[in-house]
Every structure is written in structure tokens, then in C-alpha cells.
Amino acid sequence: MRSGTKLRIALRHLRSKAFQTFSVVSVVAFSVGLAVALFLLAQGLRLGLIRAVEPFDLIVGAKGSPYQLVLNTVFLQDVPIGNISWKDCLELSDDARVGFAVPLGFGDSYGGYPVVGTTSGISDIRTRASNPPWLRIGEGRFFDEGGFEAVLGAQAAAGSGLRVGDSFRTSHGIVASDEHHEEYRVVGIAETVQGPYDRAIFVPLETLWEVHAHSPHERGPLRLSEHEEDEEHEKEATAVLVHPVSYTDAYSLAASFQRSADKQLVFPAQTAIRLFALVGRGEAFLSIIVYAVGGCALLTTLLVLYWSGAARGRERELLHVLGVSRKTLVFISWLEGTITLLVGALLGEMVGRVGAWAAFGLLGKATAIAPAVPLTPQECIAPLLLLSVGSVSTLIVAWGEVN
């Protein structure tokens, strides 16, 4: 019997049990899709976090949780843990071990997008010395540090509807509250950085000092003087991005900050690695669940194929009387099972990718983390494992049906 004829017989058998075939394909697709989505989400989140942390060598901030400092400074999430004095910022900038230092001030927002007070030095940050600047202007220009001007991140521009030339007023805090009286004018829109700072609105740090100096009851990113008779508020920053001259200088700086009672220095990459470890433990637990679901799907497939084969006993006997060898009957039964598993695995791959990309879209809107993931060997493990084990198991079941 020709191979084409065997394939037609197998397909006819599958069509004759359409609901049964659909059920098995659905179970296989669900298990494979769940596994693929898990691998993609874990890998995508890992790559997205690495991309977000990459531009920041060291971060100096108030004493407290290093995780909260990284979440606030790198991912623009959570609230600042405190401030450091402008004097400390200047000392860092003048330190011979520091290539450059970029102060940051947080606490205000516009339309849910965080306002980041900083200096033009932020445009000097590069992920590598040979790479172009991390923050580049796509439209307009960078702000002048003396005026109420703003540069929008790519996502902030798209979501807020603001364009170059528009004016807006910021609010205190992340949740919409009373607006400040001062107006900012948009002078530039940044190219996408493929990370959380796409949601940022960059303004001169000096303007944040001025805004909060006119609001004596606020405790924003720049604390006011405790002495009411003092008209000058104390200049502060939430954090400082530090680019060391060398790796040796980086660890020397870290050692000097270990003795500080009110400040800390963190390596964002090391903090992210600890987060990866936590994610990894959760991923391992979920992997056990995924493979258990896959095993149940395979067992269901084998049982359905066995019952289906048992119900067609008279049909096989008739084919055998007509001259079809038992070897051919085994091959046809194996072909039915393999086709079912293959269709389910391919459908599961597509479902898993679609589900993962939907989750990535929701994550991107909330955090601007861009977890782009190419096809990886890990992603192929679940469907290949199911096909390999399933194909062998189907052959065993088919042999038991015929003999």
C-alpha cells in the first residue's frame, strides 16, 4: 500500500471521529500553549529587565531597601524611599572615581506619567562606550536647564497626546491631585529606549526645586527647609546615576558607601540578578505544573487513541482479510496518533505565542518594559518532548491494538 493511501486512510479515520479528534487536539494544544507561554514570559521578562537595567552602572540614593531604590529609579515604580542632599550630589560629581553623575528627582506626574527632574547629563549615558547615547531626541530638542521646558519619552508622548509646542501642568504624586501653577512647554520628544523611561517626562531639576519651593506643604522629591524663616528650600535629589571611571573605582565607591548612615550605593545589575533568582524559583515551580499538564495531555491522547482503535477492531480485521498487512495497520494507527499530536503541538505553539504577546502588551503599557523574545530552544522543548514521547507511545499502543 502506498504512503499516500495510508495517509488518506488515517485522515479519514480522524474525520470520522471529528469531535473526539478535536477534543484531543485541544488538550494537546492547551498543554503545549501553556508551556510555550511560560517559557516566553520568563525569558521575555528576563531580557526586558536586563535591557532596562543596562544603561545604569551605579545608583546612589537614601538608605533603605535596594530593591525599592532600583524599582523607583530604573523602573519608575513605587515611591521614593527618601532624598539625598545636593551637597552629596556635588561631591559625587567631583569624585575622581566618577566619570559623570546624573541627579534625578521624582514625585510629580502628568496624566499618570512620571516626571523626572534631571540635567542634560542624562543624554551622555551610553550602554557601551561605542554605542550611541541611550537617550536621543527624535523630534525637537533637549530642554534648556534654566527654563520650564520638557522632553517627553516615546510612550508618554503617545499616551498623553502632547506634541512639541504644547504646554501642561504637573501634579504632585503619581495619582492625579492638585496641579502646580507653573506650566511646562514641550520642546522635544525622545526616541524609544525600549524600557521604562519611555514613560518618563524629563524636566530640568532646577524647575522642580522652584515648583516645590512655592508649595510649602508638600513633601515631594525635594524636601523644603524645616525652618519657616528660611526662604530658601534645601536642594535635594531622589537619586544619582553614577558612571564610574573603571570597575575598580566602582567597587571602591561601593566600599566607601558601606560606612554611610544615610546613603547607599547599589549595582542595579546585581539587584536584578537577585530578582531573577526569585523569578527562577517561581518559574521552576510553574514548570513542574506545566509538565504535569503535558503528561496528562499525553495520557489522554493515548487513551483516546486506544479506545478509538479498539472500536475499529472489525474494520481492521476486514482490511487484513483484504490483504492489508498487520505492519501497515500498525503504521496507520501510529500515523493517526502522530498527526493528532503534531496538529495539537503546532496549534499550541501559536496559542502560546499569542498569549505571551498579549501579556507582553499589558506589561508594556504598565511599565514600558519591552520583552521582545526570538525563538529559543527552551520554547521548543515542550512540543518536541510531547511529540517524541507521544510518537513512541502511540506506536506501542498501535502495536497492542493490532496484535
KEDOKOL-477187 format. One record per residue (C-alpha): residue in three letters; z, y, x. Coordinates in pm, 1 decimal. Example, Ala and Ser with C-alpha at 12.3 -4.5 7.8 and 13.67 -1.06 7.14 Angstrom:
<nodes>
(node 'ALA' (780.0 -450.0 1230.0))
(node 'SER' (714.0 -106.0 1367.0))
</nodes>
This chain:
<nodes>
(node 'MET' (0.0 0.0 0.0))
(node 'ARG' (-97.8 340.8 134.0))
(node 'SER' (165.2 602.9 221.6))
(node 'GLY' (20.5 841.0 -38.4))
(node 'THR' (61.3 580.7 -310.0))
(node 'LYS' (421.2 514.8 -207.7))
(node 'LEU' (494.5 888.6 -223.6))
(node 'ARG' (338.2 916.5 -571.0))
(node 'ILE' (546.5 624.6 -698.2))
(node 'ALA' (865.8 781.2 -555.8))
(node 'LEU' (785.7 1117.7 -713.7))
(node 'ARG' (706.7 952.7 -1047.5))
(node 'HIS' (1041.1 775.1 -1042.4))
(node 'LEU' (1217.9 1106.0 -970.8))
(node 'ARG' (1031.9 1284.7 -1252.2))
(node 'SER' (1116.9 1005.8 -1495.4))
(node 'LYS' (1485.3 1085.5 -1434.9))
(node 'ALA' (1444.2 1464.9 -1432.1))
(node 'PHE' (1796.8 1556.6 -1540.9))
(node 'GLN' (1952.1 1305.6 -1302.6))
(node 'THR' (1737.0 1430.1 -1014.6))
(node 'PHE' (1816.6 1793.3 -1098.0))
(node 'SER' (2189.7 1719.7 -1102.1))
(node 'VAL' (2183.6 1551.5 -762.1))
(node 'VAL' (1969.6 1829.2 -608.7))
(node 'SER' (2212.1 2089.1 -749.5))
(node 'VAL' (2516.4 1916.0 -600.0))
(node 'VAL' (2349.1 1887.3 -259.5))
(node 'ALA' (2227.7 2249.9 -274.9))
(node 'PHE' (2576.9 2372.5 -361.5))
(node 'SER' (2742.2 2192.4 -69.9))
(node 'VAL' (2476.3 2298.1 181.2))
(node 'GLY' (2469.5 2654.2 47.6))
(node 'LEU' (2846.5 2680.9 78.4))
(node 'ALA' (2836.0 2560.0 439.0))
(node 'VAL' (2546.1 2789.2 534.9))
(node 'ALA' (2712.4 3091.4 371.3))
(node 'LEU' (3036.9 3018.7 559.4))
(node 'PHE' (2862.0 2993.2 895.9))
(node 'LEU' (2661.0 3309.4 831.3))
(node 'LEU' (2959.4 3511.2 711.5))
(node 'ALA' (3176.5 3406.1 1006.1))
(node 'GLN' (2901.3 3466.8 1262.3))
(node 'GLY' (2785.8 3788.1 1095.3))
(node 'LEU' (3134.3 3933.0 1075.7))
(node 'ARG' (3195.1 3846.2 1439.6))
(node 'LEU' (2872.6 4013.5 1553.7))
(node 'GLY' (2936.7 4313.6 1330.1))
(node 'LEU' (3285.3 4364.9 1473.6))
(node 'ILE' (3154.3 4333.6 1829.0))
(node 'ARG' (2884.6 4591.5 1757.9))
(node 'ALA' (3140.4 4828.6 1604.2))
(node 'VAL' (3383.5 4799.2 1898.2))
(node 'GLU' (3119.7 4812.2 2173.2))
(node 'PRO' (3099.4 5194.2 2214.8))
(node 'PHE' (3476.0 5233.6 2263.5))
(node 'ASP' (3621.9 5140.5 2602.0))
(node 'LEU' (3981.6 5257.3 2556.4))
(node 'ILE' (4171.7 5429.3 2276.9))
(node 'VAL' (4486.7 5634.8 2321.8))
(node 'GLY' (4699.1 5709.4 2017.2))
(node 'ALA' (5051.0 5733.9 1885.1))
(node 'LYS' (5290.3 5445.7 1940.4))
(node 'GLY' (5267.7 5179.8 1671.9))
(node 'SER' (5052.8 4888.1 1570.1))
(node 'PRO' (4745.9 4849.5 1794.1))
(node 'TYR' (4564.8 4682.3 1504.2))
(node 'GLN' (4621.3 4985.1 1282.7))
(node 'LEU' (4505.6 5217.6 1559.7))
(node 'VAL' (4182.8 5019.9 1603.7))
(node 'LEU' (4127.7 4988.9 1227.7))
(node 'ASN' (4171.0 5362.2 1184.2))
(node 'THR' (3980.3 5479.4 1492.3))
(node 'VAL' (3699.6 5222.1 1522.7))
(node 'PHE' (3654.0 5105.3 1164.1))
(node 'LEU' (3767.1 5425.2 986.4))
(node 'GLN' (4000.9 5220.1 767.9))
(node 'ASP' (4370.5 5255.3 687.7))
(node 'VAL' (4573.4 5568.6 757.7))
(node 'PRO' (4654.2 5719.4 1099.0))
(node 'ILE' (4980.6 5598.1 1249.8))
(node 'GLY' (5054.8 5942.0 1395.9))
(node 'ASN' (4925.9 6206.4 1633.5))
(node 'ILE' (4939.0 6295.5 1999.8))
(node 'SER' (4970.0 6646.4 2136.6))
(node 'TRP' (4675.7 6847.1 2260.7))
(node 'LYS' (4853.6 6871.7 2593.8))
(node 'ASP' (4831.6 6493.5 2627.5))
(node 'CYS' (4460.6 6511.0 2543.7))
(node 'LEU' (4401.1 6767.7 2817.1))
(node 'GLU' (4598.8 6562.0 3069.3))
(node 'LEU' (4383.0 6259.9 2990.7))
(node 'SER' (4066.1 6464.0 3030.6))
(node 'ASP' (4183.3 6590.7 3371.6))
(node 'ASP' (4293.0 6247.7 3495.8))
(node 'ALA' (4084.5 6136.7 3794.8))
(node 'ARG' (4066.8 5784.2 3648.2))
(node 'VAL' (3894.3 5911.5 3332.7))
(node 'GLY' (3518.3 5970.6 3321.3))
(node 'PHE' (3542.5 6159.9 2994.5))
(node 'ALA' (3775.1 6174.8 2695.2))
(node 'VAL' (3678.1 6249.5 2335.3))
(node 'PRO' (3954.8 6358.2 2093.2))
(node 'LEU' (3941.4 6255.5 1726.8))
(node 'GLY' (4118.1 6396.5 1422.5))
(node 'PHE' (4137.2 6214.5 1088.0))
(node 'GLY' (4290.4 6274.7 749.0))
(node 'ASP' (4031.1 6463.4 541.7))
(node 'SER' (3734.2 6335.7 344.1))
(node 'TYR' (3442.7 6432.1 124.7))
(node 'GLY' (3330.2 6208.6 -162.2))
(node 'GLY' (3519.7 5913.7 -11.9))
(node 'TYR' (3355.1 5955.6 328.9))
(node 'PRO' (3599.3 6020.0 615.6))
(node 'VAL' (3583.3 6347.9 803.7))
(node 'VAL' (3605.2 6301.9 1180.7))
(node 'GLY' (3710.7 6605.3 1379.9))
(node 'THR' (3580.1 6580.1 1734.5))
(node 'THR' (3393.9 6760.2 2012.5))
(node 'SER' (3037.7 6749.5 2141.3))
(node 'GLY' (3160.2 6497.1 2397.7))
(node 'ILE' (3114.6 6222.9 2136.5))
(node 'SER' (2739.2 6248.3 2197.3))
(node 'ASP' (2799.8 6136.7 2558.7))
(node 'ILE' (2923.2 5791.4 2456.9))
(node 'ARG' (2691.4 5507.6 2558.0))
(node 'THR' (2739.2 5135.3 2508.7))
(node 'ARG' (2593.4 5086.3 2858.0))
(node 'ALA' (2506.0 5332.2 3130.7))
(node 'SER' (2134.5 5250.3 3098.0))
(node 'ASN' (2133.8 5281.1 2716.8))
(node 'PRO' (2059.3 5599.7 2520.4))
(node 'PRO' (2353.9 5787.3 2366.0))
(node 'TRP' (2536.6 5593.7 2095.4))
(node 'LEU' (2532.2 5887.8 1852.1))
(node 'ARG' (2189.6 6052.6 1825.7))
(node 'ILE' (2067.0 6319.9 1587.1))
(node 'GLY' (1782.8 6211.5 1361.1))
(node 'GLU' (1742.6 6539.4 1172.5))
(node 'GLY' (1863.4 6890.2 1257.6))
(node 'ARG' (2102.5 6943.0 1548.0))
(node 'PHE' (2457.9 6877.4 1662.3))
(node 'PHE' (2730.3 7114.7 1545.9))
(node 'ASP' (2849.1 7418.5 1741.3))
(node 'GLU' (3214.3 7370.8 1820.7))
(node 'GLY' (3313.3 7719.2 1712.5))
(node 'GLY' (3178.2 7714.0 1357.2))
(node 'PHE' (3226.6 7535.3 1027.0))
(node 'GLU' (2932.0 7301.8 1076.7))
(node 'ALA' (2898.2 6930.6 1008.9))
(node 'VAL' (2685.2 6635.8 1112.4))
(node 'LEU' (2655.2 6350.6 864.9))
(node 'GLY' (2641.6 5982.8 951.3))
(node 'ALA' (2339.6 5799.1 811.9))
(node 'GLN' (2528.8 5630.0 527.0))
(node 'ALA' (2734.4 5940.4 448.8))
(node 'ALA' (2411.5 6140.6 410.1))
(node 'ALA' (2251.7 5878.8 186.2))
(node 'GLY' (2560.5 5829.1 -30.1))
(node 'SER' (2671.1 6191.2 -65.0))
(node 'GLY' (2326.3 6335.8 -128.0))
(node 'LEU' (2391.5 6618.2 118.8))
(node 'ARG' (2099.4 6740.8 325.8))
(node 'VAL' (2061.9 6980.2 618.3))
(node 'GLY' (2146.7 7330.3 495.9))
(node 'ASP' (2382.9 7218.7 216.3))
(node 'SER' (2746.2 7328.1 203.1))
(node 'PHE' (3055.9 7134.4 95.4))
(node 'ARG' (3434.8 7149.3 94.7))
(node 'THR' (3657.4 6872.9 223.5))
(node 'SER' (3967.1 6728.2 57.5))
(node 'HIS' (4295.3 6624.5 210.8))
(node 'GLY' (4328.7 6247.8 238.9))
(node 'ILE' (4081.4 5972.9 159.7))
(node 'VAL' (4136.4 5984.7 -215.4))
(node 'ALA' (3993.1 6297.2 -378.0))
(node 'SER' (4256.6 6570.9 -401.6))
(node 'ASP' (4272.5 6948.5 -379.4))
(node 'GLU' (3981.9 7089.8 -184.3))
(node 'HIS' (4027.0 7312.9 115.7))
(node 'HIS' (3897.4 7668.3 77.8))
(node 'GLU' (3674.8 7659.4 384.8))
(node 'GLU' (3314.0 7544.4 348.2))
(node 'TYR' (3119.1 7336.7 597.8))
(node 'ARG' (2743.9 7365.6 633.9))
(node 'VAL' (2539.6 7056.4 718.6))
(node 'VAL' (2339.2 7118.6 1036.1))
(node 'GLY' (2239.3 6763.1 1127.6))
(node 'ILE' (2210.2 6401.5 1017.1))
(node 'ALA' (2270.4 6127.3 1272.9))
(node 'GLU' (2058.8 5819.5 1322.9))
(node 'THR' (2223.1 5497.5 1216.2))
(node 'VAL' (2468.2 5349.6 1465.8))
(node 'GLN' (2480.8 5017.0 1277.6))
(node 'GLY' (2855.2 5047.3 1235.1))
(node 'PRO' (3145.1 5218.7 1056.1))
(node 'TYR' (3061.4 5563.2 1193.6))
(node 'ASP' (2753.7 5568.0 971.6))
(node 'ARG' (3006.5 5665.0 701.0))
(node 'ALA' (3156.9 5948.4 905.5))
(node 'ILE' (3117.6 6324.4 862.0))
(node 'PHE' (3152.8 6485.5 1206.0))
(node 'VAL' (3301.5 6834.4 1227.9))
(node 'PRO' (3446.0 7041.2 1515.2))
(node 'LEU' (3807.7 6950.5 1580.1))
(node 'GLU' (3895.8 7319.8 1602.4))
(node 'THR' (3796.6 7368.1 1238.6))
(node 'LEU' (4044.3 7100.1 1129.6))
(node 'TRP' (4318.3 7291.5 1307.5))
(node 'GLU' (4213.9 7607.4 1124.2))
(node 'VAL' (4187.6 7434.0 785.4))
(node 'HIS' (4532.5 7279.2 814.6))
(node 'ALA' (4683.7 7597.5 956.1))
(node 'HIS' (4604.8 7758.3 618.2))
(node 'SER' (4772.0 7472.7 429.0))
(node 'PRO' (5141.2 7485.0 532.1))
(node 'HIS' (5248.9 7199.7 301.7))
(node 'GLU' (5003.3 6944.9 437.1))
(node 'ARG' (5075.8 6684.5 696.4))
(node 'GLY' (4722.7 6586.9 786.1))
(node 'PRO' (4572.1 6478.3 1114.3))
(node 'LEU' (4706.8 6793.0 1281.5))
(node 'ARG' (5078.2 6845.3 1226.5))
(node 'LEU' (5198.1 7202.4 1170.0))
(node 'SER' (5482.1 7355.5 1360.4))
(node 'GLU' (5828.2 7279.5 1231.3))
(node 'HIS' (5927.6 7643.1 1292.9))
(node 'GLU' (5826.7 7860.0 997.0))
(node 'GLU' (5845.2 8177.0 1203.6))
(node 'ASP' (5583.8 8042.8 1439.0))
(node 'GLU' (5240.9 8135.8 1300.8))
(node 'GLU' (5057.8 7914.1 1546.1))
(node 'HIS' (5043.9 7549.0 1440.4))
(node 'GLU' (5073.1 7285.7 1709.2))
(node 'LYS' (4737.1 7144.5 1808.2))
(node 'GLU' (4720.5 6767.4 1785.2))
(node 'ALA' (4469.5 6484.9 1767.4))
(node 'THR' (4490.7 6146.6 1598.7))
(node 'ALA' (4342.4 5954.1 1891.1))
(node 'VAL' (4140.2 5994.9 2208.1))
(node 'LEU' (3841.1 5781.8 2306.4))
(node 'VAL' (3863.4 5727.9 2681.3))
(node 'HIS' (3582.7 5618.0 2912.0))
(node 'PRO' (3736.4 5510.7 3245.2))
(node 'VAL' (3560.3 5556.4 3576.2))
(node 'SER' (3594.6 5184.3 3655.3))
(node 'TYR' (3759.3 4865.2 3533.3))
(node 'THR' (4032.8 4913.6 3792.6))
(node 'ASP' (4103.1 5260.6 3656.9))
(node 'ALA' (4113.6 5120.3 3302.2))
(node 'TYR' (4391.1 4876.0 3387.7))
(node 'SER' (4569.8 5140.8 3593.2))
(node 'LEU' (4570.2 5368.4 3288.9))
(node 'ALA' (4695.4 5083.7 3070.6))
(node 'ALA' (4984.1 5020.6 3308.8))
(node 'SER' (5085.1 5387.3 3306.5))
(node 'PHE' (5095.4 5395.3 2925.8))
(node 'GLN' (5322.6 5091.3 2906.5))
(node 'ARG' (5610.8 5317.4 3001.1))
(node 'SER' (5531.1 5576.7 2734.3))
(node 'ALA' (5773.9 5604.9 2444.3))
(node 'ASP' (5542.2 5788.2 2203.9))
(node 'LYS' (5187.0 5688.3 2302.8))
(node 'GLN' (4988.4 5367.8 2350.9))
(node 'LEU' (4659.1 5270.1 2510.8))
(node 'VAL' (4460.7 4981.8 2364.0))
(node 'PHE' (4149.5 4792.0 2462.7))
(node 'PRO' (3957.4 4769.4 2132.5))
(node 'ALA' (3762.8 4464.8 2251.7))
(node 'GLN' (4083.2 4274.1 2326.9))
(node 'THR' (4225.4 4367.3 1988.7))
(node 'ALA' (3903.8 4245.6 1825.1))
(node 'ILE' (3933.4 3913.9 2014.0))
(node 'ARG' (4278.4 3864.2 1862.0))
(node 'LEU' (4128.0 3935.3 1520.4))
(node 'PHE' (3854.8 3680.4 1597.1))
(node 'ALA' (4125.5 3423.9 1670.9))
(node 'LEU' (4279.5 3484.0 1328.9))
(node 'VAL' (3937.4 3461.7 1167.3))
(node 'GLY' (3867.0 3145.2 1362.3))
(node 'ARG' (4174.3 2968.3 1223.6))
(node 'GLY' (4071.5 3056.9 871.6))
(node 'GLU' (3714.1 2951.4 944.9))
(node 'ALA' (3832.7 2611.3 1072.2))
(node 'PHE' (4028.3 2552.3 751.7))
(node 'LEU' (3731.3 2653.5 537.0))
(node 'SER' (3503.9 2428.4 743.7))
(node 'ILE' (3718.4 2127.8 650.1))
(node 'ILE' (3676.8 2218.0 283.1))
(node 'VAL' (3301.2 2264.6 325.6))
(node 'TYR' (3252.5 1928.4 495.2))
(node 'ALA' (3468.9 1761.9 229.4))
(node 'VAL' (3243.3 1910.9 -39.3))
(node 'GLY' (2939.4 1792.1 158.8))
(node 'GLY' (3084.6 1441.3 178.1))
(node 'CYS' (3141.6 1439.1 -197.5))
(node 'ALA' (2784.1 1557.2 -249.5))
(node 'LEU' (2650.9 1277.3 -28.1))
(node 'LEU' (2864.5 1016.3 -203.1))
(node 'THR' (2745.1 1142.7 -542.8))
(node 'THR' (2384.1 1122.8 -426.9))
(node 'LEU' (2422.9 765.4 -303.4))
(node 'LEU' (2596.0 651.6 -623.0))
(node 'VAL' (2330.3 808.6 -843.1))
(node 'LEU' (2052.8 651.2 -634.7))
(node 'TYR' (2223.5 311.1 -652.5))
(node 'TRP' (2267.9 328.1 -1030.6))
(node 'SER' (1913.4 451.2 -1068.1))
(node 'GLY' (1784.4 164.6 -857.5))
(node 'ALA' (1991.6 -90.5 -1048.8))
(node 'ALA' (1845.0 37.3 -1376.5))
(node 'ARG' (1493.6 -19.4 -1243.7))
(node 'GLY' (1550.4 -381.9 -1141.8))
(node 'ARG' (1289.8 -521.9 -1384.2))
(node 'GLU' (1035.3 -262.8 -1267.5))
(node 'ARG' (1083.9 -366.2 -905.0))
(node 'GLU' (1052.5 -732.9 -994.1))
(node 'LEU' (724.4 -656.7 -1172.7))
(node 'LEU' (592.0 -467.4 -869.2))
(node 'HIS' (697.3 -757.1 -648.3))
(node 'VAL' (509.0 -1004.8 -872.8))
(node 'LEU' (202.8 -777.0 -845.7))
(node 'GLY' (212.5 -815.4 -469.1))
(node 'VAL' (429.0 -525.8 -351.9))
(node 'SER' (646.1 -642.9 -63.7))
(node 'ARG' (1021.4 -600.9 -61.9))
(node 'LYS' (981.3 -389.2 252.9))
(node 'THR' (761.6 -147.4 57.3))
(node 'LEU' (1011.2 -135.5 -229.2))
(node 'VAL' (1289.6 -53.7 16.8))
(node 'PHE' (1075.6 224.7 163.3))
(node 'ILE' (1001.8 372.2 -182.9))
(node 'SER' (1373.0 372.1 -274.4))
(node 'TRP' (1459.9 530.3 59.9))
(node 'LEU' (1185.6 788.7 7.1))
(node 'GLU' (1334.0 887.3 -330.5))
(node 'GLY' (1675.4 948.0 -178.5))
(node 'THR' (1539.2 1136.0 122.0))
(node 'ILE' (1323.1 1362.0 -96.7))
(node 'THR' (1623.3 1439.7 -315.0))
(node 'LEU' (1839.2 1526.3 -14.0))
(node 'LEU' (1563.2 1729.5 153.0))
(node 'VAL' (1494.5 1941.3 -156.3))
(node 'GLY' (1866.7 1997.1 -206.5))
(node 'ALA' (1917.4 2091.9 159.3))
(node 'LEU' (1627.1 2339.9 161.3))
(node 'LEU' (1741.0 2493.7 -166.9))
(node 'GLY' (2097.1 2511.8 -30.8))
(node 'GLU' (1973.5 2691.0 282.4))
(node 'MET' (1807.2 2956.3 68.6))
(node 'VAL' (2105.0 2988.5 -166.8))
(node 'GLY' (2345.4 3016.8 127.5))
(node 'ARG' (2141.1 3290.0 294.5))
(node 'VAL' (2102.0 3486.0 -28.1))
(node 'GLY' (2475.0 3459.0 -97.7))
(node 'ALA' (2565.5 3564.3 256.8))
(node 'TRP' (2331.9 3863.9 248.7))
(node 'ALA' (2476.8 3969.6 -87.9))
(node 'ALA' (2824.9 3957.0 67.1))
(node 'PHE' (2696.0 4148.6 371.2))
(node 'GLY' (2562.0 4418.3 138.5))
(node 'LEU' (2900.1 4463.8 -30.4))
(node 'LEU' (3074.7 4464.8 308.4))
(node 'GLY' (2827.8 4719.1 445.3))
(node 'LYS' (2883.5 4959.5 156.6))
(node 'ALA' (3259.9 4946.4 201.8))
(node 'THR' (3283.5 4950.4 583.1))
(node 'ALA' (2930.0 5022.9 716.5))
(node 'ILE' (2962.9 4712.9 936.7))
(node 'ALA' (2611.7 4573.7 981.5))
(node 'PRO' (2643.2 4195.7 1031.1))
(node 'ALA' (2276.2 4106.7 1096.0))
(node 'VAL' (2253.0 3737.4 1184.2))
(node 'PRO' (1948.9 3545.0 1308.9))
(node 'LEU' (1901.0 3173.1 1251.3))
(node 'THR' (2166.0 2993.5 1456.7))
(node 'PRO' (2223.6 2626.5 1549.6))
(node 'GLN' (2557.5 2636.5 1363.6))
(node 'GLU' (2379.7 2730.7 1043.8))
(node 'CYS' (2159.5 2420.2 1068.5))
(node 'ILE' (2448.5 2178.6 1122.8))
(node 'ALA' (2534.5 2121.9 756.9))
(node 'PRO' (2182.8 2048.8 622.2))
(node 'LEU' (2083.6 1841.1 928.3))
(node 'LEU' (2406.4 1641.3 917.0))
(node 'LEU' (2367.1 1577.5 545.9))
(node 'LEU' (2003.3 1474.7 590.3))
(node 'SER' (2074.4 1247.6 886.6))
(node 'VAL' (2374.4 1068.0 738.9))
(node 'GLY' (2218.9 1069.5 393.4))
(node 'SER' (1890.1 924.3 512.8))
(node 'VAL' (2060.1 632.9 688.0))
(node 'SER' (2296.5 575.1 395.5))
(node 'THR' (2006.5 586.9 148.5))
(node 'LEU' (1824.6 321.6 349.2))
(node 'ILE' (2130.0 95.8 331.3))
(node 'VAL' (2161.1 149.7 -44.7))
(node 'ALA' (1789.2 86.3 -94.5))
(node 'TRP' (1808.9 -239.9 100.4))
(node 'GLY' (2103.2 -350.0 -112.8))
(node 'GLU' (1912.6 -273.3 -434.0))
(node 'VAL' (1607.8 -482.6 -342.6))
(node 'ASN' (1782.5 -781.5 -186.1))
</nodes>
